[in-house]
Amino acid sequence: MTDPASPDRAEPWYLLGAGNMGLLAAHYLRRAGFTVIVLRRDATPRLDRTLILPDGEAVLLHLDCQPIVRAGLARERERSSRQDPRALSDDSTSSVSGIPPAGSAGLSRAGPAPATTTTIRRLVVASKAPFSAAALAGVPLAADATVLRLQNGLGSLDGRLPDGARMIEVVSASAVKRDGDTHRVVAENDTWMGENAAGGPPAWFSALSAHWPKLHWPDDFRHRQWRKLVGNAVINPLTGLHDVANGRIFQDPTLAAEAEALSREADRVLTSLDPTWPGDSLAGVRALADATAGNTSSMRADMQAGAVTEIDAINGWLLRQAEALDIDLPSHRRIIAAVKARHP
């Protein structure tokens, strides 16, 4: 195993989005000997959280934080002030959804931390997909940065990273639930990493996989990613719109018929994108719904809370691909419109 003080581990990982999955990733990275720093929109120096693992072990996470607002605003103000003096107004206390504001429970307020101005070479993006642009604003990414995208859906970082950046997609079947400052890992299931470009995993992957349970770098990564996408595109909006648990979908004939139509349309698009796509999504969606029968999908939770959903990154991605291929997806168009009518 690589020595923890080696150059491979000397480069820290920065985290955008210290929610359930972001904190779980931070835990695995730290366990593998990497430094993890949370990027925030305020001067809070440390984030304190408790992670309860499936075996009941309580892990206390004390993560150093660095603000990105001041560095980003300083550059923006310098540019804007040359054009309009009104750009100098102080809005540095504004926060971005997915990055908790100062004063949130569990945050230490021991004093301000220096703003992040160091070029970031390793970044985990675990913020919600709709907030990707806002979360990345002002983040000083290196031209050849490595970015792990730990988000639902697809396409949320397209055009938002430096041209030379290496974006690695992360697809996880693990589940974490939050209760205040405590995050309970309901299940540690398979996690897959991969990317569109051909080639093997980066040098740090083997060190991380020894401490991240069931972490894989599969040859068929894209198909695994699409499997999760279709599961989310069927289960999430149906459970959100009808406010039911996952297992209810195939117990209700009307919902089951909608699930079949959504799955069939998704297969048509994905087969057009990749002729090797098996095209049997309905069986996989049904198995996923049965395996998580009592669970509340993330979109259902968002709709219950009146929060912005990730429909654009999930069903919306399928619709954008279909439009480029001149394929009509009436079921996906209707369900996107229905979700947005409830929660724009």
N, C-alpha and C positions, 0 to 999 in steps of 0.2 A: 504494500500500500504506500502511496506517496506520502512523504513526510508533511505534516500540517504546515510547516514553515516554508515549504517549497514555493516557488513562484506561482505555481498553478493555483494554490490556495491563498496566496498573498493578495490577489486582486479581489476586492469585496464585491458582493452582490447587493444591488440596491433594489428596494421593493416599492412598487407603486400599487397601493391597494392592500391594506393590512386587514382584510376581512377573513372569512373562514378559510378559504383555500390558500390565500396569500400567507396566512400565519402557519398553515400546515407545511407549505413549501419552505418557509423560513426555518421551521423546526428541523426539517430533513437536511437542509443546507448547513445549518449550524452543527447538527449531529455529525455531518461529514467533515467538519473542520473549517467550513467557510465562514467568513464574517458577513453578516447581513445588516444593512442599514436601511431604515424606513424613510422614504421621502415624504415630506409633509408640506402643507401650505401655511404652517405657523412655526413658532420657535420652540415648541415643546421638545425637550431634549431626549425623552425616553418614553417608550410605549411598554406598559406592563400588562401582560395577559396570562391566563392559565389555559393550557391545552390538556384536555382529558383524553388519553389514548384508549383504544378499545378494551385493553386489559385493566383499565381503571387507574393506571399510573397518571399522576398529575404532574405536568411539566410546566414550570414557571418560565415564561418567556420575557426576558428583559431586553428589548431591542433599542439600540441607539437610533436617534432620529436626526435628520438634517432637513432644514427648510429649503424649498426651491423657489418660493415666491420672490424673495428679495433679490436673488441673483437674476431671475428672469425679468423682474420689473425694472431692475437697474438698467439692463440693456435696452428694454423697451422704452424706458423714460428717456434714455440718452438719444435714441433715435427719434422719438416723438417730439421731444422738446425743441429739436431743431426745426420742427414743422409747426408746432402749436403749443404754446406755453401752458394751455389748459390741461395738457397731458400729464402734468406733474402732480395732479391730485392724488392723494394717498389712499389707495384701496388695497394695501398689503394685508389687511386682515380678512379679506374675503376667502372663502373656502370652496373646495371643489368636492362634489359628491363622490363618496368612496374614499376620501381622505379626511378623517374626522377632525373637526375644529378643536382648538384648545378649549379645555374645560370639560371634554368628554370624560366619562367615567374611566378610571384606570390609567389616566395619563399623569405622569410626573411633571411638575411645573417648577423644577429646581432652578431654572435659569435658561436664558436663550442659548441656542446652539448656533455655530457659524453657518451661514448660508452655503448651500452646495454650489461651488464654482469649479470644483475639480471635474475634469472630463470623466464621464461614466462609461466604463467599458463592459460592464455586465449589469443587466437590468431584468427584473421579473415584473411583468405587467399583469397584475391580478385585479385591477379595477374593473368595474362593470363596463361592458362593451360600449354603451352609449356615451360614456364619459371619457373615452380614450383620448380624444383630442385635448380636452381640458386637462386631463391628468398628465399628459406629456408636455404641455406648454411650459417652456422655460427649462426643461430638463436638458442639461448639457451632454448629450450623447456623443460618444466618439464616432468618427466616420465608419469605423469597422467594429462597432459594438456588437455584442451578442445579447439578444433579447429573447427571453422566454415568455411566450404569450399564453397565459393561464386564464383564459376567458371563454365564455360560452359563445357559440356561433362562429362565424368566419368573416374575414375581411375588415375587422375593426381597426387594424393597424396599417392597412393598405395605404401607401402614399404618405405615411406619418413618420417613417424612419429614414435615416440617412441611406443613400443608395448603396453604400458598401456594408451596411449592417447585415448580420446574420440572424434571421428570425427563426427560432425553433418553436414549433407548436407543441403545446402540452395538452393532452386529453386524459382526464382522470375520471375514474368511476368511483372514487372515494366520496364519502359524505361527511360533512361537518355541520353541526348545529350550534348556534350561539345562544347563550343565556347571560346577558350582561357582559362582564369581562371574562367569562369562561366560554371556551369553545370546545365542544365535545365531539370527538371523532367517532361518528356512528359506525363507520366501516372503512377499513383500509383495503381498498380494492385495487385493481390494476390501473397503472398510469403508463401512458405511452408518450414518447417524445419522437419528433421527426420534423422534416422540412421538405419543401418542394424540390430543392436542389438535390442532385444525386450525391452520394457520399456517406461515409460512416459518421458515427457520433464524435463529438469533440473530446479532447483529451481528458476533461474533468468528469466525463459521464461515468466512467467506471468507478471512480471514487464516490460519486454521489449515489450510484445504484446500489452500493454496498450498505447504504444507510436509508435509502428511500424504498420502503417495501413495495415489491412487485412493480418496479420501474423497468420499462423495456424500451428498446430502440428497434422496432420491427421493420422488416422490409416492406410490409403492406400497410405502412402507417396511414396513407391517405384514405384507404378503405375503412380503417378503424375510426378515423376522424369523421368520416361521412356517416358511419353508423351512429355515432353519438349525435351528430347534427340532425339526422332524421328522427331519432328518438326524441330529441328536444323539440323539433318542429311539429311533432304530432302531440306528444304528451303535454308539453308546457302550455300552449295556448288553449287546448281543450279543457285542461284542469283549471286554468286561470279564469276562463270565461264562465265555466259552469260551477266554479268553486267546489271542486271535488278532489279527493285523493287520487293518486295515480291509478290504483286498481279499479276504480269505478268505470274507467273508459270502456273496457271490454265487457263490463257487466250490464251496460246500458246499450240496447240495440241502436239507438240513434247516434250516440257517441262512437260506437264501434264502426258504424257506417262512415262517419266523418273521418275516423282514423284510417280506415281503408282507403278512402279517396285521397287523403293527404299523403299517405305512404306511396300509393300508386303514382301520383304526380311527381313526387320526389325521385322515385326510381326512373321515371322517364327522363328527367333532367340529368341525373347522375350517369345514366347509361349513355346519354349523348355526349357528356363530357369525357367519359371513360368507358369504352366498350367492354372492358373486363369487369365492370361493376356487376355483381351477381343479380341484382334486381329483385331481391326477396325481402324487402325491408319490413313488411307487415309482421312477419313471424318474429323478427328481432324486436320490434316495438312492443308486440304483445308480451314477449318474454321479459322485457325490461319493465313493463307496467306491472306484471305479476310479481317480479322480484322486489319491486319497490311499492307494493300495493298500498301500504299505509302512509307513504311519504307525501309531503306537500312539495310540489315542484317549485323551482325558484320563481317562475313567472306567476304562479298562483300567489306566492308570498308577496311578490311585488304588487300585484293587483289588490290584494287585501290591504296593503299598506298605502295604496294610492301612489306608489312609486313608478318611475319610468321603467318600462320593461325592455327586454333585449330582443324584442320581436324583429327589429330591423337587421340584427346580426344573425338571426336564425332563419326564420321563414323569408325574411327580406333578402338574404343572400341567395336563397334558392330562386326567388322571383327575379332577381337581377341576372342570374345566370340564364334563366329561361328566356328572358326578354332578349338577351344577346343571341340566343339560339332560335328566336322566333317560335317559342313554345308557349302555349297558354296554360296557366295554372289557376283555374278558377277557384278551386278550393282554398289554395294558399292566399289568393288575392282577397277572398271574402274574410278569411280568418284574421288576416293582417288588419283589414279595415275594421273588423269588429273589436279587436284588441285596442286599436288606436282610438276608436270612438269612445271606449271606456276610459282609457289612459293615454292621451296623446303623447 
